[in-house]
Amino acid sequence: MNGFPFSAVVGMDELRLGLVLNAVSPSIGGVLVRGEKGTAKSTMVRALAAILPDVTVVAGCRFSCDPAAPGPACPDGPHEPGAGTLTRPARLVELPVGASEDRLMGALDIERALTEGVKAYEPGLLAAAHRGVLYVDEVNLLHDHLVDLLLDAAALGTCYVERDGVSVQHAARFLLVGTMNPEEGELRPQLLDRFGLTVEAAAPREPGLRGEVVRRRLAYDADPAAFTAAWQDAESGLAARIVAAQRLLPGVVLPDATLRQVASVCAAFDVDGLRADLVTARAALAHAAWEGRSEVTAVDVRAAARLALPHRRRRQPFDAPQLDEEELDRALAGADEDPDDDPGPGDDGPGGGEPPASHETTPGEQNTAQPEGAQPERSPAAADGPAGEHQGDGPAPQPGEPRPGAAAAKPPATPGPVFRVRRLEVPGTGTGAAGRRSRARTESGHVTGAREPRGRIGRVHVPATFTAAAPHQVSRGRTAPGRLLLRPGDLREARHEGRESNLVLFVVDASGSMAARARMGAVKGAVLSLLLDAYQRRDKAGMVTFRGSRADLALPPTFSVEAAAARLAALPTGGRTPLAAGLLRAHEVLRTERIRDPRRRPLLVLVTDGRATGGPDPVGHAHRAAGLLAGAGVHSVVVDCESGPVRLGLAASVAQALDAVLLRLEHLAAGPLADSVRALSGGFRGVAPPGQHMEVA
């Protein structure tokens, strides 16, 4: 079946340009396409392969060697001059999210290497993608270590496979394209930086364009062959232009003045490192070749910077990549006027004066503006009055309905400052997905022992293998020093221990008692700090909030902690404290997630002052709900938000019912209190006797 033509996609000019520039010069480093679902990201990437030039390969070579310059280390080589050749279309190879390292890099048969002395290598997807396109859909959901390997190969142009002293390498030069939906989670900044260009894909908002998209798609679905034939001339023109640009590229000149523009723009936008300068220069060269010019101009630099810089600006992890067009124009103009003048802190250009709020604010602050008409927050003294503290004991308002004589909820509090928090971890040793939080048995990490292989052997534990074979050497006929005689049954597999990611479920008290004394700002800052920690440790995060008479799942468990930060920043407060409802909702969410992902261990973080109001026996109901969670084996941390000189210690009783660690809000930060906070991991592993809580004071 004919694929949808590349040139028939409506709009998407930036994505089209980013893909074409990488086709002209794969050394740019690939393109990352970010966008909401249903924006033709995958359609365009899959259509790209059809307009790439055909490749000529050595016949029978599994690694697609170029007959004019075959790889000297090709496992299928050496290739003799005059070997048979084959011309075929460029390949589009897709890397699935659930792929293993062996599937990506290729697999060495260690068993045959040790027992038969044969270096048997099965090529992976990197070998298949050589001289073609490697497409990774939902790259943000791919394991980090696989993304690292993928980007290393793309940067080096070579795939290295090392297994227990056996080494293989082969060429792996390809056009790398990754797509992702930011709602499902972000890439780590260091991985994001490794992609050459980034493009935001969004559906058109104009009715005329949307109608044209539907019209073309319906025509394609009705008769793919006829639709493709109608666009063949446009496709052929694009393919010819790419070939012409590739031939022109080696002769394109980057003048010193234009190179200073590149450096000035990157410096003005305060990007980290020098990769941005290199990528911008390469993209500008490719853009000039694409436009048929033999010399790079400011127009090329501007086009390259718009694609190379947005994801490299210094920003908080919860901010989206962005680029201010006016700042870019000022930076280019400033470089033209005086390229040797480095703007100081007091200058008005980008990088000088006050930093733009879009990328220098505390996580969550950019979305915390109060709605029009909302009253500003009262001072701590005012919050102590009837409109503040009394909210915890008044009638429970219905969602969206104001309480007689007062608002049902206070305006969202601005989150307090974000800080580095101590690692909270689940006790024991898990088997979940690779991460950076709790101990787990993993495929990598430090070696903790050996075992007999279960199925196909992974990494061989050489000392244990030799120990198993030693007693049988005489019976196998070994009479003199020399090669150890091994049999498949001697092989032992290494056991590794590393870190896993967890499901961190935040249960946040948003009732009136939490709004008193302007406490909610500090609470939001603490939860944002914990969310940032979950982001860095590659955890899945969810959030339950409770206030009034109900508990809501504000954010279903997801890898997008950015979404959680946005929901938290806009969280209103007020009403009674249905603590039992919040805990029961958390129990329901965790029970469902355990069915979906049984290997991912949960960590519940309850943020509350311990009060429970509303209904008969609210405290008893809350403790019984806590007992359900404790009985289900959920490991919990209670963050006590009670403040002031007189404390009731209500959170301590909740922590005891949960069999949880109790941690005061002011002791959550890492730093001088390291000794006391470090007791968290010890408390999880049994410092606190069963049935008793442990408080970190």
C-alpha positions, 0 to 999 in steps of 0.5 A: 500500500502506498504511504501518504505523500510527504508533500501532501501534508497540510501546513507543518512547515517547521516540521517539514524543514527540520526533516529536510535539513536532517536529510541534507545533513544527517550530522545535524543530529536528528529532529525531535517532534513534540506535539499533541496527539493527532497532528500528523507527526508519525505520518510525516516521518513515515512519508520522509523515507519515500523522498530520500535518495536510493542507496547502493549497498554491497550485495549480501552485507547485513550492514548496508556497506557502501561499495565505494567505502565499505566499513573496515570493521564490518562484521560481514567484511572484509568486502573485496573490490568489485563485489556485487552491488545492489540499489534499494530505497532508503529504509525506515526502521522503527524502534518500538518503545518496549525494545531491549538493548539487544534488539537495538544494538544487536546480540552477541551469542556469548554461549557460543563465544565461550564454548566454541570460540565463535564470534556470532553476532546478530545485527540489531535495529541500528544496523538495519537503519544504517544509511536510512531513517531510524524512527522512535515513536514516543521516545519520551517513554523509551528507557533512558539507557536505550535513549543514551545508546541511541544518541551515542550511536547517532553522534559517533556514526558507529555502533559498539557492542561489548559483552564480557570481553567480546567486542563488535562494531559497525557503521551506524549513520542514520537520520534520527527522528523521535516523536513524543506527546509532552502530556505523557512525560518529558525527556531528561534535559541531558537527553533532550540536548542530544537531539539536533533540532526540535519542532513543535507540531500543532493542529491548524486552528483555521477552519479552512486548513482543517477542512483541507486536511480532512479533504485530503485524508478522505481522498487518500483513504478512498483511493491511495494509489490515485492520490499518491499518483496525483502528488508524484510530481511534487514528491519527485521535485522534493527528492531531486532538491534534496539530492542537489542540496546534498551535492552542494553542501560540501562547497557551502562557505560559513564566513567568519562574520556569520559564524560570529552571529551563530556564537552571539545568538547562542550566547545571548540565549544563555544555552548550556555548553557548545553543542547548540553552536555546532548544531546551529552552524551545521543546520545553517549550512544545510539550510543554505544548501537547501536554498541553493546558496553557496554561502551562509547568510543571516537568513540561514542562521535565523532559520537554524536557530529557531529549530536548534535553540528552543530546547536548549535554553536554560529553563526549569524542568517543568517549562516547555521549550520556547523561543522568543522571536523578538529576542532572536531578531535583537540578538542577530541585529546586535551581532551585526552591529558590534560582534565583539561587544559582549552585552553585560548584565545591565544591557537590554538585549537577550541575556541581559537585564531581568531574565524572562519569566518564561524560563527563569521562574520557579516551577509552576509560577508561570501558571499561577496568575490569579483569575480575573476578578479573584481577590488577592490572598489575605495576609497570615494574620487575616487568615487566622480570622473567621474567613480562614480557620473557620473554613475547616469546621463550617458546612461542607460546600458543594463543588462549584457552589459558594458557601453562604456569606463566603467563597467556597474556595480561596484563590489558588496560592502561589507556590513557595520556593522549590528546593532539593529534597531527600530521596524517599524510597520503598524498602526491599528490592524490586523488579520494576523499570529502570529508574533512580529511586528504590533498590531493584534487580536490574539488567545493569548496575553493580554485580551482586552474585551469579545464578544459572541462566533462565532462558537466553543468557544475559551477561555472563558472570565469568568467575562463577562460570569458571568455578562451575567448570573447574571440577570437570576438567579432568573428566573432559580430557584436559591434561595440561595447562591451556584452554579451559574446557567449557560446556553450556551447563557451566555458564552462570549469569550475573545478577545486577542491582540498580535502581528502579522507578516507582509510582509516587502518588501524592495525596494533598489536603486542600481543605480550609485548615491548610489554607489558614496562616498562608500555609498552602504556598509552602505546601505547594512549594514542597509538593513541587519539589517532590514532583521535581524529584520524581521527574529526575528519578523517572517516576510515574506520578499521580495526585489525589486532592481532597477538600469539602466533602469529596476527594478527586483524582486531580491527575491520573498516574502519568510520567508527565509531572509537568501536568501535575505541577500545572494542576497543583499550581491552580489548586484552590483551597477551602472547606472541610477535611474529608481525610478518609475520602482522600485515603480511600480514593488513593487506595482505589487508584493504587489497586487499579495501578497494581493490576495495570503495572504489577512490577511498579511499586507504589510510594504514597506521600500524604501531605496534611496537617492531620485534621479530619472533619465532616460526617460522623466519626471523621477521625475513626473513618480516616484511621480505618482508611489508613489501615486499608492502605497499610494492610495492602502493603503500601509504603507511605510518608506523611508530611506534617504541615501543621505550623505554629508554636502550638501543635496538636500532633494529629498527623502523627496518629495518621502516620501510625495508622498508615504505618508510615514515616512522619516527616515535618514539612520544614525537614523535607529539604536536603542539607543541614538536616541530612542526618535526621532526614537520612533516617527515612530509608532506615525507617522504611527498612524496619527502624520503626517497629511494625505498627508504630510510626517513626517521626523525623524531628 
